[in-house]
Amino acid sequence: MQRVATANESGTRISYSRAIRRGEVIEVSGTTAPGADAFEQAQAALEIIRAAVEDLGGGRGDIVRTRMFVVDIPAHADAVGRAHGAFFADVMPTTGMYGVTALLEPWMLVEIEATALLYE
């Protein structure tokens, strides 16, 4: 099993990895990132996800599923969806977008998880 560590103190405090590869499956933990709005936060989170998958031998095209957790979904769903759509326009993974009341920190508007498969 291979792991990518988180780049923040929450990973140590809560005890989790950014991503884990076991065999041909990569699971990426819920990922957040600072930004001025939900669109920028989603873009930055997706880049962190891409880097984690690449660190474990995969690529953006290997991502087959994402899950987006959005605070105040009526206000932010479109922005998060636009960021996701631009990032995955040619990949089109399966996905779900879920409205949540809050995330770990008050500034967080979106958290994204991903699964990548490296076999075909």
Secondary structure, DSSP 4 states (H G I P E B T S, - for coil): -EEE--SSHHIIIII--SEEEETTEEEEEEE----SSHHHHHHHHHHHHHHHHHHTT--GGGEEEEEEEEESHHHHHHHHHHHHHHHTTTT--EEEEEEES--SSTT--EEEEEEEE---
